[in-house]
Amino acid sequence: MSSQNGDKEDRAIGTPEAGLSERRAQLNRKLDDLRVVEEKAARKSQSSSSGYAQAMKLSSEFIAGVLVGAGIGWVADKWLGTSPLGLIVFLLLGFAAGVLNVLRSAGVVEEADAKIQRDTDVHKDRPD
């Protein structure tokens, strides 16, 4: 029975409001920790899905360039009667166009219009 008396004495010493506020603070800390974990997980899934989207975009641009080049070469061969030559030339051109499109989409190579605009801005700023 002494343990029960001790509990009653502990309760009498501390106010119930202090105990409630302490438990509420502990609960808020736990909730904050859970929110941080959930936000990290959300960022991770978002970044991986955006990475997949970027990969699909780049691969489809490359494949489209190659297929369009092959199609133009095949049509040119049928129309001009130069059986493998047109297909080979335009397939290589399509490959080069596909690589250029991928580099532009990835931001490695500037587009021609942006480069011209940048060059004209530099010449405007330079005193004669």
PyMOL CGO cylinders between C-alpha atoms (Angstrom):
from pymol import cmd
from pymol.cgo import CYLINDER

trace = [
    CYLINDER, 0.00, 0.00, 0.00, 2.96, 2.27, 0.40, 0.3, 1, 1, 1, 1, 1, 1,
    CYLINDER, 2.96, 2.27, 0.40, 3.35, 2.51, -3.38, 0.3, 1, 1, 1, 1, 1, 1,
    CYLINDER, 3.35, 2.51, -3.38, -0.20, 3.75, -3.69, 0.3, 1, 1, 1, 1, 1, 1,
    CYLINDER, -0.20, 3.75, -3.69, 0.43, 6.36, -1.01, 0.3, 1, 1, 1, 1, 1, 1,
    CYLINDER, 0.43, 6.36, -1.01, 3.56, 7.46, -2.84, 0.3, 1, 1, 1, 1, 1, 1,
    CYLINDER, 3.56, 7.46, -2.84, 1.61, 7.89, -6.06, 0.3, 1, 1, 1, 1, 1, 1,
    CYLINDER, 1.61, 7.89, -6.06, -0.93, 10.03, -4.25, 0.3, 1, 1, 1, 1, 1, 1,
    CYLINDER, -0.93, 10.03, -4.25, 1.85, 12.14, -2.79, 0.3, 1, 1, 1, 1, 1, 1,
    CYLINDER, 1.85, 12.14, -2.79, 3.50, 12.57, -6.23, 0.3, 1, 1, 1, 1, 1, 1,
    CYLINDER, 3.50, 12.57, -6.23, 0.19, 13.64, -7.71, 0.3, 1, 1, 1, 1, 1, 1,
    CYLINDER, 0.19, 13.64, -7.71, -0.35, 16.10, -4.91, 0.3, 1, 1, 1, 1, 1, 1,
    CYLINDER, -0.35, 16.10, -4.91, 3.10, 17.63, -5.40, 0.3, 1, 1, 1, 1, 1, 1,
    CYLINDER, 3.10, 17.63, -5.40, 2.81, 18.18, -9.19, 0.3, 1, 1, 1, 1, 1, 1,
    CYLINDER, 2.81, 18.18, -9.19, -0.23, 19.89, -10.60, 0.3, 1, 1, 1, 1, 1, 1,
    CYLINDER, -0.23, 19.89, -10.60, -2.23, 17.97, -13.16, 0.3, 1, 1, 1, 1, 1, 1,
    CYLINDER, -2.23, 17.97, -13.16, -1.82, 20.82, -15.65, 0.3, 1, 1, 1, 1, 1, 1,
    CYLINDER, -1.82, 20.82, -15.65, 1.98, 20.52, -15.53, 0.3, 1, 1, 1, 1, 1, 1,
    CYLINDER, 1.98, 20.52, -15.53, 1.76, 16.79, -16.21, 0.3, 1, 1, 1, 1, 1, 1,
    CYLINDER, 1.76, 16.79, -16.21, -0.63, 17.35, -19.09, 0.3, 1, 1, 1, 1, 1, 1,
    CYLINDER, -0.63, 17.35, -19.09, 1.53, 20.04, -20.65, 0.3, 1, 1, 1, 1, 1, 1,
    CYLINDER, 1.53, 20.04, -20.65, 4.59, 17.78, -20.35, 0.3, 1, 1, 1, 1, 1, 1,
    CYLINDER, 4.59, 17.78, -20.35, 2.79, 14.88, -22.03, 0.3, 1, 1, 1, 1, 1, 1,
    CYLINDER, 2.79, 14.88, -22.03, 1.49, 17.25, -24.71, 0.3, 1, 1, 1, 1, 1, 1,
    CYLINDER, 1.49, 17.25, -24.71, 5.04, 18.49, -25.36, 0.3, 1, 1, 1, 1, 1, 1,
    CYLINDER, 5.04, 18.49, -25.36, 6.28, 14.89, -25.67, 0.3, 1, 1, 1, 1, 1, 1,
    CYLINDER, 6.28, 14.89, -25.67, 3.47, 14.11, -28.09, 0.3, 1, 1, 1, 1, 1, 1,
    CYLINDER, 3.47, 14.11, -28.09, 4.26, 17.21, -30.16, 0.3, 1, 1, 1, 1, 1, 1,
    CYLINDER, 4.26, 17.21, -30.16, 7.94, 16.18, -30.37, 0.3, 1, 1, 1, 1, 1, 1,
    CYLINDER, 7.94, 16.18, -30.37, 6.94, 12.69, -31.53, 0.3, 1, 1, 1, 1, 1, 1,
    CYLINDER, 6.94, 12.69, -31.53, 4.57, 14.16, -34.12, 0.3, 1, 1, 1, 1, 1, 1,
    CYLINDER, 4.57, 14.16, -34.12, 7.26, 16.52, -35.38, 0.3, 1, 1, 1, 1, 1, 1,
    CYLINDER, 7.26, 16.52, -35.38, 9.67, 13.59, -35.73, 0.3, 1, 1, 1, 1, 1, 1,
    CYLINDER, 9.67, 13.59, -35.73, 7.05, 11.65, -37.69, 0.3, 1, 1, 1, 1, 1, 1,
    CYLINDER, 7.05, 11.65, -37.69, 6.40, 14.63, -39.97, 0.3, 1, 1, 1, 1, 1, 1,
    CYLINDER, 6.40, 14.63, -39.97, 10.10, 14.96, -40.73, 0.3, 1, 1, 1, 1, 1, 1,
    CYLINDER, 10.10, 14.96, -40.73, 10.32, 11.27, -41.61, 0.3, 1, 1, 1, 1, 1, 1,
    CYLINDER, 10.32, 11.27, -41.61, 7.24, 11.50, -43.84, 0.3, 1, 1, 1, 1, 1, 1,
    CYLINDER, 7.24, 11.50, -43.84, 8.56, 14.60, -45.61, 0.3, 1, 1, 1, 1, 1, 1,
    CYLINDER, 8.56, 14.60, -45.61, 11.87, 12.86, -46.32, 0.3, 1, 1, 1, 1, 1, 1,
    CYLINDER, 11.87, 12.86, -46.32, 10.03, 9.85, -47.71, 0.3, 1, 1, 1, 1, 1, 1,
    CYLINDER, 10.03, 9.85, -47.71, 7.83, 12.09, -49.86, 0.3, 1, 1, 1, 1, 1, 1,
    CYLINDER, 7.83, 12.09, -49.86, 10.86, 13.93, -51.25, 0.3, 1, 1, 1, 1, 1, 1,
    CYLINDER, 10.86, 13.93, -51.25, 12.60, 10.66, -51.99, 0.3, 1, 1, 1, 1, 1, 1,
    CYLINDER, 12.60, 10.66, -51.99, 9.63, 9.25, -53.89, 0.3, 1, 1, 1, 1, 1, 1,
    CYLINDER, 9.63, 9.25, -53.89, 9.10, 12.53, -55.71, 0.3, 1, 1, 1, 1, 1, 1,
    CYLINDER, 9.10, 12.53, -55.71, 12.72, 12.77, -56.80, 0.3, 1, 1, 1, 1, 1, 1,
    CYLINDER, 12.72, 12.77, -56.80, 12.77, 9.18, -58.03, 0.3, 1, 1, 1, 1, 1, 1,
    CYLINDER, 12.77, 9.18, -58.03, 9.55, 9.64, -59.99, 0.3, 1, 1, 1, 1, 1, 1,
    CYLINDER, 9.55, 9.64, -59.99, 10.81, 12.86, -61.54, 0.3, 1, 1, 1, 1, 1, 1,
    CYLINDER, 10.81, 12.86, -61.54, 14.03, 11.03, -62.41, 0.3, 1, 1, 1, 1, 1, 1,
    CYLINDER, 14.03, 11.03, -62.41, 12.05, 8.34, -64.19, 0.3, 1, 1, 1, 1, 1, 1,
    CYLINDER, 12.05, 8.34, -64.19, 10.07, 10.99, -66.04, 0.3, 1, 1, 1, 1, 1, 1,
    CYLINDER, 10.07, 10.99, -66.04, 13.27, 12.72, -67.15, 0.3, 1, 1, 1, 1, 1, 1,
    CYLINDER, 13.27, 12.72, -67.15, 14.74, 9.39, -68.30, 0.3, 1, 1, 1, 1, 1, 1,
    CYLINDER, 14.74, 9.39, -68.30, 11.61, 8.56, -70.30, 0.3, 1, 1, 1, 1, 1, 1,
    CYLINDER, 11.61, 8.56, -70.30, 11.63, 12.03, -71.88, 0.3, 1, 1, 1, 1, 1, 1,
    CYLINDER, 11.63, 12.03, -71.88, 15.27, 11.80, -72.91, 0.3, 1, 1, 1, 1, 1, 1,
    CYLINDER, 15.27, 11.80, -72.91, 15.00, 8.26, -74.25, 0.3, 1, 1, 1, 1, 1, 1,
    CYLINDER, 15.00, 8.26, -74.25, 11.85, 9.03, -76.23, 0.3, 1, 1, 1, 1, 1, 1,
    CYLINDER, 11.85, 9.03, -76.23, 13.50, 12.09, -77.80, 0.3, 1, 1, 1, 1, 1, 1,
    CYLINDER, 13.50, 12.09, -77.80, 16.49, 10.02, -78.84, 0.3, 1, 1, 1, 1, 1, 1,
    CYLINDER, 16.49, 10.02, -78.84, 14.37, 7.18, -80.24, 0.3, 1, 1, 1, 1, 1, 1,
    CYLINDER, 14.37, 7.18, -80.24, 12.13, 9.64, -82.08, 0.3, 1, 1, 1, 1, 1, 1,
    CYLINDER, 12.13, 9.64, -82.08, 15.14, 11.22, -83.79, 0.3, 1, 1, 1, 1, 1, 1,
    CYLINDER, 15.14, 11.22, -83.79, 16.45, 7.86, -84.94, 0.3, 1, 1, 1, 1, 1, 1,
    CYLINDER, 16.45, 7.86, -84.94, 13.04, 6.65, -86.14, 0.3, 1, 1, 1, 1, 1, 1,
    CYLINDER, 13.04, 6.65, -86.14, 12.28, 9.85, -88.04, 0.3, 1, 1, 1, 1, 1, 1,
    CYLINDER, 12.28, 9.85, -88.04, 15.69, 9.72, -89.71, 0.3, 1, 1, 1, 1, 1, 1,
    CYLINDER, 15.69, 9.72, -89.71, 15.18, 6.07, -90.66, 0.3, 1, 1, 1, 1, 1, 1,
    CYLINDER, 15.18, 6.07, -90.66, 11.70, 6.82, -91.98, 0.3, 1, 1, 1, 1, 1, 1,
    CYLINDER, 11.70, 6.82, -91.98, 12.87, 9.72, -94.12, 0.3, 1, 1, 1, 1, 1, 1,
    CYLINDER, 12.87, 9.72, -94.12, 15.74, 7.59, -95.43, 0.3, 1, 1, 1, 1, 1, 1,
    CYLINDER, 15.74, 7.59, -95.43, 13.42, 4.71, -96.29, 0.3, 1, 1, 1, 1, 1, 1,
    CYLINDER, 13.42, 4.71, -96.29, 11.01, 7.02, -98.12, 0.3, 1, 1, 1, 1, 1, 1,
    CYLINDER, 11.01, 7.02, -98.12, 13.91, 8.68, -99.95, 0.3, 1, 1, 1, 1, 1, 1,
    CYLINDER, 13.91, 8.68, -99.95, 15.20, 5.27, -101.02, 0.3, 1, 1, 1, 1, 1, 1,
    CYLINDER, 15.20, 5.27, -101.02, 11.79, 4.22, -102.36, 0.3, 1, 1, 1, 1, 1, 1,
    CYLINDER, 11.79, 4.22, -102.36, 11.28, 7.52, -104.15, 0.3, 1, 1, 1, 1, 1, 1,
    CYLINDER, 11.28, 7.52, -104.15, 14.79, 7.91, -105.59, 0.3, 1, 1, 1, 1, 1, 1,
    CYLINDER, 14.79, 7.91, -105.59, 15.63, 4.22, -106.02, 0.3, 1, 1, 1, 1, 1, 1,
    CYLINDER, 15.63, 4.22, -106.02, 18.89, 4.43, -104.05, 0.3, 1, 1, 1, 1, 1, 1,
    CYLINDER, 18.89, 4.43, -104.05, 18.19, 1.39, -101.94, 0.3, 1, 1, 1, 1, 1, 1,
    CYLINDER, 18.19, 1.39, -101.94, 20.51, 1.35, -98.92, 0.3, 1, 1, 1, 1, 1, 1,
    CYLINDER, 20.51, 1.35, -98.92, 22.21, 4.74, -99.32, 0.3, 1, 1, 1, 1, 1, 1,
    CYLINDER, 22.21, 4.74, -99.32, 19.36, 7.04, -98.25, 0.3, 1, 1, 1, 1, 1, 1,
    CYLINDER, 19.36, 7.04, -98.25, 18.46, 4.88, -95.27, 0.3, 1, 1, 1, 1, 1, 1,
    CYLINDER, 18.46, 4.88, -95.27, 22.05, 4.82, -94.04, 0.3, 1, 1, 1, 1, 1, 1,
    CYLINDER, 22.05, 4.82, -94.04, 22.59, 8.57, -94.47, 0.3, 1, 1, 1, 1, 1, 1,
    CYLINDER, 22.59, 8.57, -94.47, 19.32, 9.63, -92.88, 0.3, 1, 1, 1, 1, 1, 1,
    CYLINDER, 19.32, 9.63, -92.88, 19.65, 7.06, -90.12, 0.3, 1, 1, 1, 1, 1, 1,
    CYLINDER, 19.65, 7.06, -90.12, 22.98, 8.63, -89.17, 0.3, 1, 1, 1, 1, 1, 1,
    CYLINDER, 22.98, 8.63, -89.17, 21.45, 12.11, -89.40, 0.3, 1, 1, 1, 1, 1, 1,
    CYLINDER, 21.45, 12.11, -89.40, 18.57, 10.95, -87.20, 0.3, 1, 1, 1, 1, 1, 1,
    CYLINDER, 18.57, 10.95, -87.20, 21.04, 9.56, -84.69, 0.3, 1, 1, 1, 1, 1, 1,
    CYLINDER, 21.04, 9.56, -84.69, 22.89, 12.89, -84.58, 0.3, 1, 1, 1, 1, 1, 1,
    CYLINDER, 22.89, 12.89, -84.58, 19.61, 14.81, -84.24, 0.3, 1, 1, 1, 1, 1, 1,
    CYLINDER, 19.61, 14.81, -84.24, 18.52, 12.49, -81.42, 0.3, 1, 1, 1, 1, 1, 1,
    CYLINDER, 18.52, 12.49, -81.42, 21.78, 13.02, -79.53, 0.3, 1, 1, 1, 1, 1, 1,
    CYLINDER, 21.78, 13.02, -79.53, 21.49, 16.79, -80.02, 0.3, 1, 1, 1, 1, 1, 1,
    CYLINDER, 21.49, 16.79, -80.02, 17.90, 16.76, -78.72, 0.3, 1, 1, 1, 1, 1, 1,
    CYLINDER, 17.90, 16.76, -78.72, 18.95, 14.78, -75.64, 0.3, 1, 1, 1, 1, 1, 1,
    CYLINDER, 18.95, 14.78, -75.64, 21.80, 17.20, -74.94, 0.3, 1, 1, 1, 1, 1, 1,
    CYLINDER, 21.80, 17.20, -74.94, 19.48, 20.19, -75.31, 0.3, 1, 1, 1, 1, 1, 1,
    CYLINDER, 19.48, 20.19, -75.31, 16.86, 18.67, -73.02, 0.3, 1, 1, 1, 1, 1, 1,
    CYLINDER, 16.86, 18.67, -73.02, 19.48, 17.83, -70.41, 0.3, 1, 1, 1, 1, 1, 1,
    CYLINDER, 19.48, 17.83, -70.41, 20.72, 21.43, -70.53, 0.3, 1, 1, 1, 1, 1, 1,
    CYLINDER, 20.72, 21.43, -70.53, 24.21, 20.56, -71.72, 0.3, 1, 1, 1, 1, 1, 1,
    CYLINDER, 24.21, 20.56, -71.72, 23.88, 22.40, -75.05, 0.3, 1, 1, 1, 1, 1, 1,
    CYLINDER, 23.88, 22.40, -75.05, 22.12, 25.74, -75.50, 0.3, 1, 1, 1, 1, 1, 1,
    CYLINDER, 22.12, 25.74, -75.50, 19.45, 26.14, -78.11, 0.3, 1, 1, 1, 1, 1, 1,
    CYLINDER, 19.45, 26.14, -78.11, 20.43, 28.30, -81.07, 0.3, 1, 1, 1, 1, 1, 1,
    CYLINDER, 20.43, 28.30, -81.07, 17.91, 31.07, -80.31, 0.3, 1, 1, 1, 1, 1, 1,
    CYLINDER, 17.91, 31.07, -80.31, 19.11, 31.40, -76.71, 0.3, 1, 1, 1, 1, 1, 1,
    CYLINDER, 19.11, 31.40, -76.71, 22.73, 31.56, -77.84, 0.3, 1, 1, 1, 1, 1, 1,
    CYLINDER, 22.73, 31.56, -77.84, 21.97, 34.26, -80.42, 0.3, 1, 1, 1, 1, 1, 1,
    CYLINDER, 21.97, 34.26, -80.42, 20.03, 36.26, -77.83, 0.3, 1, 1, 1, 1, 1, 1,
    CYLINDER, 20.03, 36.26, -77.83, 22.87, 35.94, -75.32, 0.3, 1, 1, 1, 1, 1, 1,
    CYLINDER, 22.87, 35.94, -75.32, 25.44, 37.05, -77.89, 0.3, 1, 1, 1, 1, 1, 1,
    CYLINDER, 25.44, 37.05, -77.89, 23.40, 40.11, -78.90, 0.3, 1, 1, 1, 1, 1, 1,
    CYLINDER, 23.40, 40.11, -78.90, 22.95, 41.06, -75.24, 0.3, 1, 1, 1, 1, 1, 1,
    CYLINDER, 22.95, 41.06, -75.24, 26.71, 40.85, -74.69, 0.3, 1, 1, 1, 1, 1, 1,
    CYLINDER, 26.71, 40.85, -74.69, 27.39, 43.08, -77.71, 0.3, 1, 1, 1, 1, 1, 1,
    CYLINDER, 27.39, 43.08, -77.71, 24.84, 45.65, -76.52, 0.3, 1, 1, 1, 1, 1, 1,
    CYLINDER, 24.84, 45.65, -76.52, 26.48, 45.91, -73.11, 0.3, 1, 1, 1, 1, 1, 1,
    CYLINDER, 26.48, 45.91, -73.11, 29.98, 46.34, -74.51, 0.3, 1, 1, 1, 1, 1, 1,
    CYLINDER, 29.98, 46.34, -74.51, 31.04, 49.98, -75.12, 0.3, 1, 1, 1, 1, 1, 1,
    CYLINDER, 31.04, 49.98, -75.12, 32.41, 50.77, -78.59, 0.3, 1, 1, 1, 1, 1, 1,
]
cmd.load_cgo(trace, "trace")
